[in-house]
């Protein structure tokens, strides 16, 4: 009997000691990050001989762990996106950076100059406002580009952190698997805690899913499906690469034991800080860059186009005011050819530029396709145009490609450095840097072409009351019109004579007949040169009122007409004209154009709306994570009150078990004395 009591008492003391050790360990690790509360459970020994084998387990709920990781990823994603978006929102909400106010000021000064077209100081104010506006474009674009570089730096750092956690998880998997799962093998609770904490840290960087493998291993997958921790300690590391744009880094996976196995990572549903960073770049930063560049090119090209249709302060034909730049295509690293693709804005086609990047693909060595890309780099259906190349170097624009299929650009394909190969691809990203590179060609006020290059007059001896009406200028290029540089018109002055029957004769300065108009209804004497078959002259005129047979009108170069503001008024109207294209592809008849102010307002509104949405999403994610943490802590967290109660209970059980040992000793001593 004494022997049984001793066995029972000893097992009770040992069991209570184990329980006290577990409780003490829980209390000591109250503030240890990632520690999971442990509980020791004992079995009763056979034949009523005390306490049997005990097992110490972690009190972890796998479902609460999964939810905790998901909510951690969601909050990290939203917080990272919000941090970056708030910078852009603050930048564009600052009134001192407002493009809209810069545009308004430019046209305000232009109106003042139109009121006194010969005043050089007013012209200088227009040029000063233009320079200020360009400065705003340059500043905003430069800051946005700097943020893109900062994203690359952050991405490198975050990927390095993710790789560290991936390596830790893979190593812990090997150690945990090495313990085995035998009946007498204790669970490696500390290693399991470390692995769960590493998984939690990894979930802050990317959203992950896990699958239980053999020997307690955890196989880890990205939310996009790619595996990053495999069996037997093998794993894939993330890396960043810029292809084709070295300044735009993307993610790829590479096996640790075979560097030749590389997989691309989709960023759309990646989650975590890395996913938030990449999604901010593709859905907010880059669209803002492109829209800013579209605004700059749309404004500058329209201003240049209209200025070329006027006469400047020196009496010469107007010239470009803004420099729009040349943009090179980024070749894919997989290209086998050595050709070069460049793009410039085709003069007068800036309004056809959509806010997109473009992909140029050689479908054959002498054939290419140009397609618009969406914000995720995917080809937009219906945007493709294919052209055949007859000789190199080749230049394509609206003269040899119908419609606006080249999206307002003139594309040059140069094989000087080497031939193009079938399958070669280039990404054109002109809008991403247009706002930074656009500039004034010069700051001379006399270059502002406020006057019309032509003026019309009626003969004072005319018998009718007709006068020269609207004079329209459509082309002043000496190569394609009657204008000659620096300031003249071939064949002018032109004499327009009414010959009756609603018809006019047009003669040059040598009195040679150039053409006769078709019969026109009274009061509708419009576009006389076009009606007379002279549509390629680059200009036209109308006659208002009622002419008499023999009445003459003259159209001549506007020499000395510096007080004329006809072209300046046309420039002022650009503020309210549709100069921007909304999308690369639109349904027939759709409203796919907008003004400069509408374009800027749409861009700023989209920034504010997205920032507001992500703020709400962040607050929601915080609430969800708090709930998940509460659920997780209710199961796995250390409760001091509960542990203190257990400590008292186990102390008492220890004392009681020790008393059993003492009792067995007393009985044993009594038996010995009785036997003497």
C-alpha positions in Angstrom: 0.0 0.0 0.0 2.8 2.4 0.9 4.5 1.6 -2.4 1.3 2.5 -4.4 0.9 5.7 -2.4 4.5 6.6 -3.1 4.0 6.0 -6.9 0.8 8.0 -6.9 2.3 10.8 -4.9 5.4 11.0 -7.0 3.4 11.1 -10.2 1.2 13.8 -8.8 4.2 15.9 -7.8 5.7 15.5 -11.2 2.4 16.3 -12.9 1.9 19.4 -10.8 5.5 20.4 -11.5 4.8 20.2 -15.3 1.6 22.1 -14.9 3.4 24.8 -12.9 6.1 24.9 -15.5 3.6 25.4 -18.3 1.8 28.1 -16.3 5.0 29.8 -15.5 6.1 29.7 -19.1 2.8 31.3 -20.2 3.2 34.1 -17.6 6.8 34.7 -18.5 6.0 35.0 -22.2 3.0 37.3 -21.8 4.8 40.0 -23.8 6.6 37.7 -26.3 5.5 38.5 -29.8 4.0 35.4 -31.5 3.9 33.3 -28.4 0.9 31.0 -28.2 -0.5 29.9 -24.8 0.3 26.3 -23.9 -1.7 23.8 -22.0 -0.4 20.5 -20.5 -2.9 17.6 -20.4 -2.3 14.3 -18.5 -3.7 10.9 -18.8 -4.6 8.7 -15.8 -2.1 5.9 -15.2 -3.2 2.2 -15.6 -4.6 0.4 -12.6 -5.2 3.6 -10.7 -1.5 4.2 -10.0 -1.5 8.0 -10.3 -0.9 10.3 -13.3 0.1 8.9 -16.7 1.8 10.5 -19.7 1.4 14.2 -20.2 1.4 16.3 -23.4 2.0 20.0 -23.7 0.1 21.6 -26.7 -0.3 25.0 -28.1 -3.8 26.5 -27.8 -4.1 27.6 -31.4 -7.2 27.9 -33.6 -6.2 27.4 -37.3 -9.2 29.3 -38.5 -8.5 32.3 -36.3 -4.9 32.2 -37.6 -6.0 32.2 -41.2 -8.4 35.1 -40.6 -5.8 37.0 -38.7 -3.4 36.7 -41.7 -6.0 37.7 -44.2 -7.0 40.8 -42.2 -3.4 41.7 -41.6 -2.7 41.6 -45.4 -5.8 43.6 -46.1 -4.9 46.4 -43.6 -1.3 46.5 -44.8 -2.4 46.7 -48.4 -4.8 49.6 -47.6 -2.4 51.5 -45.4 0.4 51.3 -48.0 -1.9 52.4 -50.7 -3.3 55.2 -48.5 0.2 56.4 -47.5 1.2 56.8 -51.2 -2.2 58.1 -52.4 -2.2 60.8 -49.7 1.0 62.3 -51.1 -0.5 62.6 -54.6 -3.7 63.9 -53.2 -1.9 66.6 -51.2 0.2 67.5 -54.2 -2.8 68.1 -56.5 -5.1 69.6 -53.9 -2.5 72.4 -53.3 -3.9 75.4 -55.2 -0.4 76.7 -55.9 0.2 73.6 -58.1 -3.2 73.9 -59.9 -2.9 73.4 -63.6 -6.4 74.7 -64.0 -5.5 78.1 -62.5 -2.4 78.2 -64.7 -4.5 77.6 -67.8 -7.0 80.3 -66.7 -4.2 82.8 -66.1 -2.6 82.1 -69.5 -5.9 82.8 -71.3 -6.6 85.8 -69.1 -3.3 87.3 -70.2 -4.1 86.3 -73.8 -7.4 88.3 -73.6 -5.4 91.3 -72.4 -3.0 91.0 -75.3 -5.9 90.7 -77.8 -7.3 94.0 -76.5 -4.1 95.7 -77.6 -2.4 93.4 -80.0 0.5 95.8 -80.8 1.5 96.2 -77.1 4.7 94.2 -76.5 4.3 94.2 -72.7 1.0 92.4 -72.9 2.5 89.8 -75.2 5.3 89.4 -72.7 2.8 88.7 -70.0 1.3 85.9 -72.1 4.7 84.3 -72.5 5.4 84.7 -68.8 2.1 82.9 -68.0 3.0 80.2 -70.5 6.3 79.7 -68.7 4.6 79.6 -65.3 2.2 77.0 -66.6 5.0 74.9 -68.1 6.8 75.2 -64.7 3.7 73.7 -63.0 3.6 70.8 -65.5 7.4 70.2 -65.0 7.1 70.4 -61.2 4.1 68.1 -60.9 5.5 65.6 -63.3 8.9 65.6 -61.7 7.4 65.0 -58.2 5.3 62.2 -59.6 8.3 60.6 -61.3 10.3 60.9 -58.1 7.6 59.0 -56.3 7.8 56.3 -58.9 11.6 56.0 -58.1 10.7 55.9 -54.4 8.3 53.1 -55.1 11.1 51.1 -56.7 13.3 51.6 -53.6 10.5 50.6 -51.3 9.7 47.6 -53.4 13.3 46.4 -53.2 13.3 46.8 -49.4 9.9 45.0 -49.0 10.9 42.2 -51.3 14.1 41.8 -49.3 12.0 41.5 -46.1 9.6 39.0 -47.8 12.6 36.9 -48.9 13.9 36.9 -45.4 10.6 35.6 -44.0 10.3 33.0 -46.8 13.8 31.7 -45.9 12.9 31.6 -42.2 9.7 29.7 -42.8 11.5 27.2 -45.1 14.2 26.6 -42.5 11.7 26.2 -39.7 9.8 23.7 -41.8 13.0 21.6 -42.0 13.6 21.8 -38.3 10.0 21.0 -37.4 9.9 18.1 -39.8 13.1 16.8 -38.2 11.3 16.3 -34.9 9.0 13.7 -36.5 5.6 12.8 -35.1 6.1 9.8 -32.9 4.0 9.0 -29.9 6.8 9.9 -27.5 8.0 12.9 -29.5 7.0 16.2 -28.0 5.7 18.9 -30.3 8.2 21.6 -31.1 5.9 24.3 -29.8 8.5 27.0 -29.8 9.4 26.4 -33.4 5.7 26.3 -34.3 5.3 29.7 -32.6 8.2 31.1 -34.6 6.9 29.8 -37.8 3.4 31.3 -37.2 5.0 34.6 -36.4 7.1 34.5 -39.6 3.9 33.7 -41.5 2.1 36.7 -39.9 5.0 38.9 -40.8 5.0 37.6 -44.4 1.2 38.2 -44.6 1.9 41.9 -43.9 4.0 42.0 -47.1 1.9 39.8 -49.3 -1.4 37.9 -48.9 -0.7 34.2 -48.5 -2.5 30.9 -48.2 -1.1 27.8 -46.5 -1.6 24.1 -46.8 -0.5 21.5 -44.3 2.3 19.2 -45.6 3.9 16.1 -44.2 5.7 16.1 -40.8 3.9 19.4 -39.8 5.4 21.3 -42.7 3.5 24.4 -44.0 3.4 24.9 -47.7 2.9 28.6 -48.5 1.4 30.1 -51.7 0.8 33.7 -52.9 -2.8 34.7 -53.2 -2.1 34.7 -57.0 -1.5 31.0 -56.8 2.3 30.7 -57.1 4.1 28.6 -54.5 6.8 30.3 -52.4 7.5 27.7 -49.7 7.6 24.1 -51.0 8.2 20.7 -49.3 11.5 19.7 -47.8 12.6 23.2 -47.2 12.6 24.3 -50.8 11.4 27.8 -51.6 11.0 30.5 -54.2 12.5 34.0 -53.7 11.0 37.2 -55.1 13.1 39.6 -57.2 12.4 42.9 -59.0 13.1 43.6 -62.6 12.2 46.4 -65.0 11.2 45.0 -68.4 11.1 46.8 -70.7 11.1 50.1 -68.6 14.0 49.8 -66.2 12.4 52.5 -64.0 9.2 50.4 -63.6 10.1 47.4 -61.5 7.8 44.3 -61.4 7.9 41.1 -59.4 9.0 37.6 -60.4 9.8 34.4 -58.6 12.9 32.3 -58.8 13.5 28.9 -57.3 16.3 28.8 -54.7 17.8 25.6 -56.1 17.3 26.5 -59.8 17.8 30.1 -60.8 16.6 29.4 -64.4 13.1 28.7 -63.2 11.4 32.1 -63.2 7.7 33.0 -62.9 5.9 36.3 -63.3 3.8 37.6 -60.4 0.5 39.3 -61.0 0.2 42.4 -58.8 -3.6 42.9 -59.1 -4.5 40.6 -56.2 -1.1 40.2 -54.5 -2.2 42.0 -51.3 -0.1 43.2 -48.4 2.3 46.1 -48.5 3.9 45.0 -51.7 0.5 44.5 -53.4 -0.7 47.9 -52.1 2.5 49.6 -53.5 2.1 48.0 -56.9 -1.6 48.6 -57.1 -1.2 52.3 -56.2 1.4 52.6 -59.0 -0.8 51.0 -61.7 -4.1 52.4 -60.7 -3.3 55.9 -59.5 0.3 57.1 -60.0 0.8 56.0 -63.6 -2.7 57.1 -64.8 -2.0 60.5 -63.2 1.3 60.7 -65.0 -0.3 59.9 -68.3 -3.2 62.3 -67.8 -0.8 65.0 -66.8 1.3 64.3 -69.9 -1.9 64.3 -72.1 -2.9 67.7 -70.7 0.5 69.1 -71.5 0.7 67.8 -75.0 -2.9 68.6 -75.8 -2.5 72.2 -74.7 0.9 72.7 -76.3 0.0 71.2 -79.6 -3.2 73.1 -79.9 -1.4 76.4 -79.1 1.4 75.6 -81.5 -1.1 74.7 -84.3 -3.1 77.9 -83.9 0.1 80.1 -83.6 1.4 78.7 -86.9 -1.9 79.9 -88.5 -1.2 83.5 -87.5 1.3 86.3 -88.2 3.7 87.2 -85.4 4.9 90.6 -84.2 7.7 90.7 -86.8 5.2 90.3 -89.7 6.2 86.7 -90.3 4.3 83.5 -90.3 3.8 82.1 -86.8 6.0 79.3 -85.5 5.8 76.8 -82.7 5.8 78.2 -79.2 6.3 74.9 -77.2 8.8 72.1 -77.7 7.0 68.7 -77.4 9.9 66.3 -77.3 10.8 63.0 -78.9 10.0 59.7 -77.1 11.8 56.4 -77.6 10.2 53.0 -77.4 11.4 50.6 -74.6 12.5 47.4 -76.3 11.6 44.1 -74.6 14.6 42.1 -73.3 13.3 39.2 -75.4 13.8 41.1 -78.6 16.2 39.5 -81.1 16.4 42.5 -83.5 18.2 45.8 -83.0 15.8 48.2 -84.5 14.7 51.5 -82.8 11.2 52.9 -82.5 10.6 56.6 -81.7 7.5 58.7 -81.5 6.7 62.5 -81.7 3.4 64.3 -81.6 2.1 64.8 -85.1 1.5 68.5 -85.5 -2.2 69.3 -85.0 -3.0 65.8 -83.7 -2.5 66.3 -80.0 -6.3 66.1 -79.5 -6.1 62.5 -80.7 -3.8 61.3 -77.9 -5.5 59.0 -75.3 -4.2 58.7 -71.8 -2.5 55.4 -72.4 0.8 53.7 -73.1 1.2 51.8 -76.4 2.6 48.5 -77.6 4.4 48.2 -81.0 4.7 44.6 -82.1 6.5 43.4 -85.3 4.2 40.7 -86.6 6.7 40.2 -89.4 10.1 41.9 -90.2 8.2 44.3 -92.5 4.9 44.6 -90.6 4.0 46.1 -87.3 1.0 46.6 -85.1 0.3 49.4 -82.7 -2.0 48.9 -79.8 -3.1 50.9 -76.7 -2.5 49.4 -73.2 -4.8 49.7 -70.2 -3.5 50.5 -66.7 -2.5 46.9 -66.1 -0.5 46.7 -69.3 -3.0 44.6 -71.2 -3.9 45.3 -74.8 -7.2 47.2 -75.2 -9.4 45.3 -77.6 -10.2 47.2 -80.8 -7.2 49.5 -80.6 -4.9 47.7 -83.0 -3.7 49.1 -86.3 -1.4 47.1 -88.6 0.9 48.6 -91.2 3.2 47.2 -93.8 6.7 48.7 -94.1 8.0 49.1 -97.7 11.4 50.6 -96.9 13.5 51.7 -93.9 13.7 54.1 -92.1 9.9 54.3 -92.2 7.7 57.1 -90.8 4.0 56.7 -90.3 1.5 59.5 -89.5 -2.0 60.5 -90.7 -0.7 61.0 -94.2 -0.2 57.3 -94.7 -2.3 55.8 -91.9 -6.0 56.8 -92.1 -8.0 58.2 -89.2 -6.4 58.6 -85.7 -5.2 55.0 -85.4 -1.7 56.1 -84.5 -3.3 58.0 -81.6 -1.9 61.4 -82.5 1.7 60.3 -82.9 4.1 60.1 -85.7 6.0 56.8 -85.5 9.5 56.3 -86.9 11.1 52.9 -87.4 14.8 53.0 -87.7 17.0 50.0 -88.6 20.3 51.8 -88.7 21.6 50.0 -85.6 20.2 46.7 -86.8 17.2 45.1 -88.4 13.9 44.4 -86.7 12.9 40.8 -86.1 9.6 39.1 -86.2 8.1 39.2 -82.7 10.1 42.2 -81.5 8.0 44.4 -79.1 8.4 48.0 -77.9 6.5 49.9 -75.3 5.9 53.6 -76.0 5.3 55.7 -72.8 5.5 59.3 -74.1 2.9 60.6 -71.7 4.7 59.4 -68.6 7.5 62.1 -69.1 5.7 64.6 -71.4 4.8 66.9 -68.5 8.4 67.0 -67.4 10.0 67.5 -70.8 7.7 70.0 -72.4 9.2 73.5 -72.6 9.0 76.9 -74.3 11.1 77.1 -77.4 11.9 80.7 -76.5 10.5 83.6 -74.5 10.3 86.3 -77.2 6.9 88.2 -77.1 7.1 88.9 -80.8 6.8 85.2 -81.6 3.2 85.3 -80.4 1.1 85.3 -83.6 -2.0 87.3 -82.8 -2.7 88.6 -86.2 -4.2 86.8 -89.2 -1.6 86.4 -92.1 -4.2 87.5 -94.6 -6.6 90.5 -94.8 -9.5 91.1 -97.1 -10.7 94.4 -98.5 -13.5 95.5 -100.8 -13.1 98.1 -103.6 -14.5 101.4 -102.6 -15.9 101.7 -106.1 -18.1 98.6 -105.7 -21.8 99.2 -106.4 -23.1 96.6 -104.0 -22.9 96.5 -100.2 -21.0 93.3 -100.0 -17.9 93.0 -97.8 -15.2 90.5 -97.1 -16.5 88.1 -94.5 -14.7 85.4 -92.5 -11.1 84.6 -93.6 -10.2 81.0 -92.5 -6.6 79.9 -92.3 -6.0 76.1 -92.3 -2.4 75.7 -93.4 0.6 78.0 -93.5 3.2 75.3 -94.2 5.1 76.4 -97.4 5.4 72.8 -98.5 1.6 72.3 -98.6 0.1 75.8 -99.0 0.5 79.0 -100.9 2.3 80.7 -98.1 6.0 81.2 -98.2 8.4 81.9 -95.4 9.1 84.2 -93.7 6.0 86.1 -94.6 4.3 86.2 -98.0 1.6 84.4 -100.0 2.4 83.2 -103.6 0.2 84.8 -106.2 -1.2 87.4 -103.9 -2.8 89.7 -103.6 -5.8 87.8 -105.1 -8.7 89.5 -106.8 -12.2 88.1 -106.3 -14.7 89.5 -108.8 -18.5 88.9 -108.8 -19.6 88.0 -112.3 -23.3 87.4 -111.6 -25.3 84.2 -111.4 -24.0 83.7 -107.9 -20.4 83.1 -109.2 -17.0 84.7 -108.6 -13.8 84.7 -110.5 -10.5 84.5 -108.6 -7.4 85.9 -110.2 -3.8 86.2 -109.0 -1.6 89.3 -108.9 -0.8 88.9 -112.6 -4.5 88.9 -113.4 -4.4 85.2 -114.4 -7.6 83.4 -113.9 -7.2 80.8 -111.2 -10.7 79.5 -111.0 -14.4 80.3 -111.0 -16.8 79.3 -108.2 -19.9 77.3 -108.6 -23.2 79.2 -108.6 -24.1 80.1 -105.0 -27.4 81.2 -103.5 -27.5 84.9 -102.5 -26.3 85.4 -99.0 -24.3 82.1 -99.0 -21.1 83.1 -100.6 -18.9 81.0 -98.4 -15.5 79.2 -99.0 -15.0 80.8 -102.4 -11.5 79.3 -103.0 -12.7 75.8 -102.2 -15.6 76.3 -104.6 -13.3 77.5 -107.3 -11.1 74.3 -107.0 -8.4 76.0 -104.9 -8.8 74.0 -101.8 -5.0 73.3 -101.4 -4.1 76.9 -100.9 -4.4 76.7 -97.1 -6.9 79.5 -96.7 -10.4 80.6 -97.8 -12.7 83.5 -97.6 -16.4 84.4 -97.6 -18.3 87.4 -98.9 -21.3 88.9 -96.9 -24.0 91.2 -98.2 -25.3 91.7 -101.8 -22.6 92.2 -104.5 -23.2 93.7 -107.9 -21.7 92.4 -111.1 -18.1 93.7 -111.4 -17.6 94.2 -107.6 -14.1 93.4 -106.6 -12.5 92.1 -103.4 -8.9 91.5 -102.6 -7.2 89.0 -100.3 -3.5 89.8 -99.5 -0.8 89.2 -97.0 -1.5 91.2 -93.8 1.6 93.3 -94.0 1.8 95.8 -91.2 -1.4 94.5 -89.6 0.1 94.3 -86.1 -3.0 95.6 -84.4 -5.0 92.7 -85.8 -6.1 90.1 -83.2 -7.9 87.7 -85.4 -5.7 84.7 -84.7 -5.4 85.8 -81.0 -9.1 85.5 -80.7 -9.0 82.0 -82.2 -6.3 81.1 -79.6 -8.5 82.4 -76.8 -11.3 80.1 -77.9 -9.0 77.0 -77.4 -9.8 77.2 -73.7 -13.3 76.0 -74.4 -12.6 73.6 -77.2 -12.4 69.9 -76.9 -8.7 69.2 -77.0 -8.4 65.9 -75.1 -9.5 62.4 -75.9 -11.1 60.4 -73.1 -10.4 56.8 -74.0 -8.4 54.9 -76.7 -11.5 53.0 -77.8 -15.1 54.3 -77.7 -18.4 53.4 -79.3 -19.3 55.1 -82.5 -21.0 58.5 -81.7 -19.9 58.4 -78.1 -18.8 61.6 -76.4 -15.1 60.9 -76.3 -13.6 64.4 -76.1 -13.3 67.0 -73.4 -11.8 70.4 -72.7 -8.5 71.1 -70.9 -10.3 72.1 -67.7 -12.6 69.1 -67.9 -9.6 66.9 -68.3 -7.8 68.4 -65.3 -10.9 68.3 -63.2 -11.5 64.6 -64.1 -7.9 63.8 -63.1 -8.0 65.6 -59.8 -11.5 64.3 -59.0 -10.3 60.7 -59.6 -7.3 61.2 -57.3 -9.6 62.6 -54.5 -12.2 59.9 -55.0 -9.7 57.1 -54.9 -8.0 58.5 -51.8 -11.4 58.8 -50.1 -12.3 55.2 -51.0 -9.0 53.9 -49.6 -9.4 55.8 -46.4 -12.8 54.2 -45.8 -11.3 50.8 -46.7 -8.5 51.3 -44.3 -10.8 52.1 -41.4 -12.9 49.1 -42.2 -9.8 46.9 -42.4 -8.7 48.1 -38.9 -12.0 47.1 -37.5 -11.9 43.7 -39.0 -8.3 43.1 -37.9 -9.3 44.2 -34.3 -12.1 41.6 -34.3 -9.7 38.9 -35.7 -7.1 39.7 -33.1 -9.7 39.5 -30.3 -10.8 36.1 -31.6 -7.2 34.9 -31.8 -6.3 36.2 -28.4 -9.3 34.7 -26.8 -7.9 31.3 -27.8 -4.2 31.7 -28.0 -3.4 34.8 -25.9 -2.2 34.6 -22.3 -4.8 35.7 -19.7 -3.0 36.8 -16.4 -6.1 36.3 -14.3 -6.6 32.8 -15.6 -2.9 31.9 -15.3 -2.8 33.3 -11.7 -5.8 31.1 -10.8 -4.1 28.1 -12.4 -0.9 28.9 -10.5 -2.7 28.7 -7.1 -4.6 25.6 -8.1 -1.4 23.8 -9.3 0.4 24.9 -6.1 -2.3 23.3 -4.1 -2.2 20.1 -6.1 1.6 20.0 -5.7 1.3 20.4 -2.0 -1.4 17.7 -1.8 0.7 15.3 -3.9 3.7 16.0 -1.6 1.5 15.1 1.4 0.7 11.8 -0.2 4.4 11.0 -0.4 4.8 12.1 3.2 1.9 9.8 4.2 3.3 6.9 2.3 6.6 7.4 4.1 4.9 7.4 7.5 3.0 4.2 6.7 6.2 2.6 5.5 8.1 3.5 8.6 5.2 2.1 10.8 5.4 -1.2 8.9 9.1 -1.4 9.5 8.7 -0.8 13.2 6.0 -3.4 13.4 8.2 -6.0 11.8 11.1 -5.6 14.2 
